[in-house]
Structures are given as C-alpha cells and as structure tokens.
C-alpha cells in the first residue's frame, strides 16, 4: 500500500476508535493527516500590556499571579476560580470555570502567559477561561486546527507529527518542478509541510503557507488546463457566416453591442477548426438566449443539428416557444422532455435520428442513450451551474466533436470564473437591452409587513402578480418564515379572497410544473415560494418580489430572485425584509439597494461572504480548497494558472518522469470530485 493511503488508524497514537473521530474531520489516511492544515495560529511571542488592552480583542498578556486563587461553587457541577494578575503597571482579573487543574497551576508570585478574549466591567479588565502557558515556551507560535468532540488539540498535533515521517517516506518528490519553485521563490514541499504544522516562528509559518497556497492552486489549475487541452479537439463542423444577416432580419429588435460581441466571439470559434467551448455569462435579462439563437440558426443553415438543454421542463418549454416564435416556418424545432408520452418520445427521437429536425430543445431527457442525432453540430446548456462537466460531455459525445456553448445568468467574479469555468472561454454580456426598467429595491424590517402587504394588494387589484420568497419550506427550520405555513397564513389572512399558490423544492416535478403554469397563465395571483423560482420562467405580469429573512440569502441569489420581476412594461419592485442586526448583514443588503449590476453584486458577495459560501460553489464539482482563499489569493491564482498553462503546454498528460508527483497530485485532487475526472 502507498504510504500516502495508509489508513489513519495505523498511525502511532491513533487506533480504531480515535480513527473514527479523525474521520469526522475528513482525515482517513496519512495523506489527509499531513494535509489537514491549521486554520490559524496563536502567537505567544507578542505581549500586550494590560493598559493597552481593548475590550473584545484577543490578546496575549504576560503577567504575575498577584493573589491566591479563590474558589466558589455557584451550583452543583459548577465551580468558578478567580485570581488577579499584574504586569507591574496594571491588573487584570482571571476567571476559570470548572477546571481545578488549570487553577492549581496558578501559583501566587509566578509569571504566566494568558491568551484569550478581553472584556471590561466594573472598572477592570477580565479574561475568562484563557489559555495559560508558562513564561518560557519552546513553541510560541502555535497552530489551531478545526476540532471535533472527543479529540484534543495536543492529541491531533501528536498524530500529525507521527504522520509526517510516513508521508515523507512515501513521497515521490516535490510536485512543483524546481524551475517553477525557484521562479516564484517557493520553499520545498517538505519544509512547507513541517512548518505549516510546527513553525518555529511566524515567518516560517508564512513561508510554508505561501508555498502550500500556490501548490493547491497550481495543482487545480493543472487539472483545469488538462481539461482545456483535451477538450480543444479538431472538428470538421463549420458554419456559413454569410447567413448571419438573415438571422438579424428575423429579429423584431436590435441586439446590444455586448450581444453582438458575444456572437462574434462564438462565430470566430465556429470558424477556427477547433470545437468551441465557450461560456456566455450575462446578467438576468441581458439577452443570452438571442446569442444562442444566432448560433442555432447558423448551425441549421449549415446542415447540422443543435441540442439545447435546460435544467427544468418549464424553462425548456419557454426556450422552445421562444425559438418557434422567432424562427416560425424557417427552421424545425422540437421539444423533448420527460413529461411526453412514450409514443410522443418515440416520434421525436425518430425524427432526431433521421435528421428531420434541426433544433432539439430539452431537459436531461436529451442525455438518455436512445437519443441519437443525425449530425449534432452544437450543444447549448442553459443555467450551466445546474449541470456538471460530466453531463455536458455526455451530450457532446452524441456528436462528432460538436461545438459547445454554455450559458449562465449568475454573474460570477472573475476570480471564481477562473476556477469554476477554467475549461471554458468566456464572453460577458454586460449590457441590458434598451427599455429594461430599473427594479426599485427597498430594505425594511418586519415592522413594515402591514404596509408591504397593502402595497402588494394594490398591485394585485390592478391585475398584476407578485412573488413572496421564504428561506425555509416547513416550520422547525429555525426562526425562519416557512413557505408552507406562511402561504396558508397569508391565504386566510392578509390575502383572503386572492388566489395564492405555493411552490417549493419538495413538490413532485409535475406538481411544480402545474403551480408555475398556473402562475404564468395568471390564474395564480400571488406565489409563495422558496428559491426554487431562482431559475424560473418569464412572467412579464409579475412586478413585485418580496423576500422574507433576506439576510439568509447570498447577494447573487437575491439578485437572481429580483430578476424574476421587471420583465414587462410595468414598474417593478423588490422588497427585502430583514430584522438582522449585524453590520455585515446590513452592508450586504445595502449593496442590493444601491446597485442592479450583477457583477458588482457578485464581487461584493465574494468579499462579504467569502468564497466558501459563494454560489454554493461545491455543486460545481470543484475540489474543496484546504488552504487557498480565492478572495485573498487572486494574485497567486493568476501565477499558478500561468505556470500550469506552461507545464500542460509542454507535457499535456504529465507523463514525463519529472512530472509524475504533479500528475499524482492532480489525479488525487480530482478523484474526490464526482464528474470531474480528467482521464
């Protein structure tokens, strides 16, 4: 067995029971233990004078125990120990809860280091349950790891210490080639591993951290570069661009400059002799569908079929109806979804296989083995984040090196685009079509509910429609408004006499479709829903979006929800209701009020929430970052990408002996990610 993959239970000091605790932390092997990085460090080498302490801050104070420790039993099972310490100028109270061992260490007249959060009350500073260490420490810069109940920091530290020699013995060598390591002034891998866990100084820890951040991003970017390289296949599918003017003539409006640029990017790809692999990324309502329509038209006029895949039947049906209306009798368009009868499916599939239809719009039903194309030239996937790399490639494999266009209405900061869509070229549509009205956005607390409901009723009485979005489906999910009970409450109370609908993710697909069709037709006036409507269909008559517990949503998600209204000629509104007191929550919601620019919102979301929560990034099939921070490490990301591109250009499959450790690392990283295997 490779030493990397040795079960963690066989590391000295572990055993079967402790291994189960480590498993809870995601540590299963020697490799996992060594790469379980500290989340921060405690620095016992920098002392703060008591007089300079600030309430609420965490500090290390070097002080002498000035009084004997007193003990007071305040109730059964709870004893409080207290003493006063001094640094020679000022005093501070130390309070210890229920730890006789810690209290007994504090001998009057002896000096200790106290590390903890400082409070101030009754005219004096206080530390409750601080970490207490002797005056002289051999390791003053100490790592802090994520922990689980039943496992103690010292135990975990010892386990990692015992795992490092096993990892070192199994290591095939430094995975970053020497030339790259020297160019970016990076330390060796062994130094990095030892000093991320057991640094002698802050400098050593930072040197190790920089190396490991670069390494993680470099391995990831090598994997993405391999995808780019392997997917850049030659193709014989070309298009006749002289028919583009005929497409423009079909449009009852003029395209924006951004739409035309995106079409131009795609046409260049279609003429290159290499299969297109492009993302068209645009804000809600920016007109991505018309970019796709242009390519569908070119492909059909060049004698090839196109497949357009959407994540829901409703969205697929909407695309189908839009294309039928646009192309009329010019092109043949069919719809293939799971709700068709067996006979209808057989008829549609036979027509596709015979080449009798040019454009096939559908859902995951397009992926089944019995769907065969006569000449598949273009694959379009809408709302790309709903599909993985694997699904995209499954559809592409039904043709001979077809072109691929993916679309997303979720604006993503360039930082994340490099990661999430690293295997794609990107075109951004950053203009909205003329005539699109600004959606007026307001942020209020729950005391405004009566006024908000009156405002909604005014619009419903005019024959318009509204959404109310809740963060939870059912009661019991915290103190959140739940769609199920809230819809009943509103239907019996504030909106008695109005037609109120309910939509959430736990409904069966056919029930979801029925509810949305009722709303789209106008039969339902007010739709209470969860974020299942985030990717929905156009309802131009819907002009109001009310979001309960708005602080519980990401900004990009709120922006997506807001985009469900403002699609008609009436002035539209978005009302965000939140009782959150935190400054970050208030700042996030203020961003929604201040701007409707999806990319500015996405940048703010990344900055305020951090990359871990942004856009539910793990649903993309991305490997989870252990140490890199996509917000803080943008410069390193760019450096790693440039280095990875050079390596893959030289050795696409990483087959050279010198690149074997790197290849192993790439495979290891992506092997844990379903649907993202490279080979």
C-alpha positions, 0 to 999 in steps of 0.5 A: 500500500502507498504510504500516502493511503495508509489508513489513519488508524495505523498511525502511532497514537491513533487506533480504531476508535480515535480513527473514527473521530479523525474521520469526522474531520475528513482525515482517513489516511496519512495523506489527509493527516499531513494535509489537514492544515491549521486554520490559524495560529496563536502567537505567544511571542507578542505581549500586550500590556494590560493598559493597552488592552481593548475590550473584545480583542484577543490578546496575549498578556504576560503577567504575575499571579498577584493573589491566591486563587479563590474558589466558589461553587455557584451550583452543583457541577459548577465551580468558578476560580478567580485570581488577579494578575499584574504586569507591574503597571496594571491588573487584570482579573482571571476567571476559570470555570470548572477546571481545578487543574488549570487553577492549581497551576496558578501559583501566587508570585509566578509569571504566566502567559494568558491568551484569550478574549478581553472584556471590561466591567466594573472598572477592570479588565477580565479574561475568562477561561484563557489559555495559560502557558508558562513564561518560557515556551519552546513553541510560541507560535502555535497552530489551531486546527478545526476540532471535533468532540472527543479529540484534543488539540495536543492529541491531533498535533501528536498524530500529525507529527507521527504522520509526517515521517510516513508521508515523507517516506512515501513521497515521490518528490516535490510536485512543483518542478524546481524551475517553477519553485525557484521562479516564484521563490517557493520553499520545498514541499517538505519544509512547507509541510513541517512548518505549516504544522510546527513553525518555529516562528511566524515567518516560517509559518508564512513561508510554508503557507505561501508555498502550500497556497500556490501548490493547491492552486497550481495543482487545480489549475493543472487539472483545469488546463488538462481539461482545456487541452483535451477538450480543444479537439479538431472538428470538421463542423463549420458554419456559413457566416454569410447567413448571419444577416438573415438571422438579424432580419428575423429579429423584431429588435436590435441586439446590444453591442455586448450581444453582438460581441458575444456572437462574434466571439462564438462565430470566430470559434465556429470558424477556427477548426477547433470545437468551441467551448465557450461560456456566455455569462450575462446578467438576468435579462441581458439577452443570452438566449438571442446569442444562442439563437444566432448560433442555432440558426447558423448551425441549421443553415449549415446542415447540422443539428443543435441540442439545447438543454435546460435544467427544468421542463418549464424553462425548456418549454419557454426556450422552445416557444421562444425559438418557434416564435422567432424562427416560425416556418424557417427552421424545425424545432422540437421539444423533448422532455420527460413529461411526453408520452412514450409514443410522443418520445418515440416520434421525436427521437425518430425524427432526431435520428433521421435528421428531420429536425434541426433544433432539439430543445430539452431537459436531461431527457436529451442525455438518455442513450436512445437519443441519437442525432443525425449530425449534432453540430452544437450543444447549448446548456442553459443555467450551466451551474445546474449541470456538471462537466460530466453531463455536458460531455455526455451530450457532446459525445452524441456528436462528432466533436460538436461545438459547445456553448454554455450559458449562465445568468449568475454573474460570477467574479472573475476570480471564481470564473477562473476556477469554476469555468477554467475549461471554458472561454468566456464572453460577458454580456454586460449590457441590458437591452434598451427599455429594461426598467430599473427594479426599485429595491427597498430594505425594511424590517418586519415592522413594515409587513402591514404596509408591504402587504397593502402595497402588494394588494394594490398591485394585485387589484390592478391585475398584476402578480407578485412573488413572496420568497421564504428561506425555509419550506416547513416550520422547525427550520429555525426562526425562519418564515416557512413557505408552507405555513406562511402561504396558508397564513397569508391565504386566510389572512392578509390575502383572503379572497386572492388566489395564492399558490405555493411552490417549493423544492419538495413538490413532485416535478409535475406538481411544480410544473402545474403551480408555475403554469398556473402562475404564468397563465395568471390564474395564480395571483400571488406565489409563495415560494422558496428559491426554487423560482431562482431559475424560473420562467418569464412572467412579464405580469409579475412586478413585485418580489418580496423576500422574507429573512433576506439576510439568509440569502447570498447577494447573487441569489437575491439578485437572481430572485429580483430578476424574476420581476421587471420583465414587462412594461410595468414598474417593478419592485423588490422588497427585502425584509430583514430584522438582522442586526449585524453590520455585515448583514446590513452592508450586504443588503445595502449593496442590493439597494444601491446597485442592479449590476450583477457583477458588482453584486457578485464581487461584493458577495465574494468579499462579504461572504467569502468564497466558501459560501459563494454560489454554493460553489461545491455543486460545481464539482470543484475540489474543496480548497484546504488552504487557498482563499480565492478572495485573498489569493487572486494574485497567486491564482493568476501565477499558478494558472500561468505556470500550469498553462506552461507545464500542460503546454509542454507535457499535456498528460504529465507523463514525463518522469519529472512530472509524475508527483504533479500528475499524482497530485492532480489525479488525487485532487480530482478523484474526490470530485464526482464528474470531474475526472480528467482521464 
